């Protein structure tokens, strides 16, 4: 389950803008919808990459923080830590 910080909550102003955009999209003709759909697909892939990179950085910083604040005896790597790292590095994104 995601941490609460990861669950987006839209402001009222953003919700109003979103609703206006949805209503404007409902009035588009087929060619305009095709162009909008193409733009949204391209944007979605770029944003997905950005989010994946940001989450990777967050995970890295969380590990650094955990290591920096752990007692010295807990800072040593154990075999299962290396196995977890191998598993993470071989998983394909998405």
Buried (B, 14 or more C-beta within 10 A) or exposed (E): EEEEEEEEEEEEEEEEEEEEEEEEEEEEEEEEEEEBEEEEEEEEEEEEEEEEEEEEEEEEEEEEEEEEEEEEEEEEEEEEEEEEEEEEEEEEEE
